[in-house]
């Protein structure tokens, strides 16, 4: 028994497409050093799953579609070096076609979804870059905050010692001089914190804008996914009817 791919469900909704890395669907003996990339979703209650599968120039398996974990081992057995295939499971039965026109049509149906997925991926990279900038500013703010905390603690000690010295009639000149220096440093650190805060604001606004675009793309992708699944289901029935798909024995 071959080891199946792990179940990928986190962050994926019904008919949602996401780029997910997983172990390879390669020939026996080579799985450990290959990787598969696929678009997919998981829902054990569905009766229709599909994928376009092929091996790229590096020998890695590429999949786009919507899969149930039960079918990964079946697809592992089907994929070879003879070009792309369309695989689908409809109402419990597994089917496939290596016909180039069939695969091309399936890709055309899925293209709006995969294109939206790529756009979401690009937005995600932009969000990640902004997040790194925000993180760097945040670390600097944290460093300044730590310095402010240490200076604040020293201020409290000096104020206490000055009060005690005054009660005893002792000189407080040196302590007051140090206290003024600390107050000046605190003012400088406060100004630096304000400047960092001003730099954070536009980054936050950009993140919010990207988030709104992601939400809109998500809505578009959900609608596109539903359309693609409906079209592919109809296409699959036509392939079975016209005997252009082969039943897969499991």
C-alpha positions, 0 to 999 in steps of 0.5 A: 500500500502506497502512503497517501498524501496528507489530508489538506483541509485547513483554510479551504472551503467547499470548492475553494481553490488554494495553492498547497504543497504536498508530497509527490505523486511520483513513481515508486522509489522517487516519492521522497524527493518530489513535490506535488502542487495542487489547487483543491478542496475537501468535503467528505459529503460531496459526490463530485471531485475532479483534477487535471494532473500532469508531471512537469519538466522536473518530474514533479506532479502538478494537480489543479482541481478539487479532491477528496483524500480518498482519491489521492492514491488512485491518482498516484497510480494513474499519473505517468509520463504520457502527458496530462490527464483529466480525472474525476469521481462522479457519484462514487465512480472514478473516471479518467481521460488522456484526450488532449482536447478533454484536458484542454477543455477542463483547463479552460473551465477551471481557468477563471478560478486558478487565475483568481487564485494566482491574484490572491497569491500575489496579494498575499505576497504583497501583504507579507512584504508589508507585514515584514515592514510592520514587523521591523517597525514593531521590533524597533518600537519594542526596543524603544519601549524597553529603553523607556521602561528602564529609564522610567524605573530609574526615574522612580528610584531617583525621585524616591532618593531625592525625596529622602535626601531633601528630608535629611537636608542633603544635596540632591544636585547630582540626582536632579542632574541625572533626572533631567538627563533621563527626562531628555532621553525620555522625550527623545525616545517619545519623539522616535516612537511617534515617528515610528507610529507615523510610519506604521499608519500608511502600512496599516492602511495599505494592509487594510486596502489589500485585505478588502481586495482579498475579500472581494477576490474571495467572493469572486473566486467562490462564485467562479468555483461554483460555476466551474464545478457545475460546468465540469460536472456537466462535462463529466457526464457528457464524457461518460455518455460519449464514452470519452472517459475510461472507468478507473478500476480501484 
